[in-house]
Amino acid sequence: MATADYITTGKCIWCCRTTANGATFRNIPHVFPHALGGEDTCTDVCDDCNHYFGTTKVHGVPSIDLTFKEIFNAYRFFSQNLDESSYKKLRSTFFSYHHSTHSIKIRQNFRNDIFCRQFKRGLYECFLQKYHKVTGKGNNQIFDRVRQYARYNYGDLRVYYAFNDIILTEKEQDRPHLGMSDKLIDDMREYGVYHFWLLGHSFYLEILPIVFNVKGMAYLKNEAKNILLPTSDRVGIFEFNDIRQIDPLMFRFNSR
């Protein structure tokens, strides 16, 4: 395809370079990693930034896109009814399933804090690319903190997870879909938080920290009343900094 197919403003939403500054926009930017089944594409992600999210040059640090893909593929796989042949179907860099012992294991050693941070950065990557696809306003300076965190690994932004004992999903879809409705955008501007709902799992991203510090916790408290089923003491919306807190291997259903 022509370069212009992936340009709306001609200014990269991540590094802010333009074609006049030598940026190119030849490669397809996917909102979700293509390996996750994502077909949703966006524009104004330069080739350098597109490449950055999908690769890593640091030993022991998985790429942002790979970490994101692994977590959601794990959610999708381990939420099924597993049987003795399920292990043959699992394709994962990090996780393995052993039906004979009903155990789910991590294939390799990794630093949990790094893995968790990469995953959270992936959530913000998808958010801004989807927002720009819908509004064409991803270059807005109100997202500078998102850019610093997701693209340059600078600073920190909070992510909250809605933990339910029951996973509530939309009507089954062939490919992952990330919502970006007027209400979600209005709530983001009003409360500083974006509700990231994918494959039945709810995450809340701190997009505008100043606004979130004033109104965000009240918003999350109200959300907890509306979307959670009080089935156990584990249910709640909480900030997570440990990948095990969000139960990607679905032990809540698969452990004995």
Salt bridges, closest charged atoms under 4 A:
GLU39 OE2 - HIS34 NE2 3.42
GLU39 OE2 - ARG175 NE 3.73
ASP40 OD2 - LYS130 NZ 2.71
ASP40 OD1 - LYS133 NZ 3.39
ASP44 OD2 - HIS132 NE2 2.71
ASP48 OD2 - ARG17 NH2 2.75
GLU70 OE2 - LYS69 NZ 3.81
ASP113 OD2 - ARG111 NH2 2.77
ASP144 OD1 - ARG147 NH2 2.93
ASP156 OD1 - ARG117 NH1 3.70
ASP165 OD1 - ARG234 NH2 2.54
ASP187 OD2 - LYS183 NZ 2.68
GLU190 OE2 - LYS215 NZ 2.71
GLU206 OE2 - ARG158 NH2 2.79
GLU223 OE1 - HIS195 ND1 3.77
ASP242 OD2 - ARG244 NH2 2.84
ASP247 OD2 - ARG252 NE 2.85
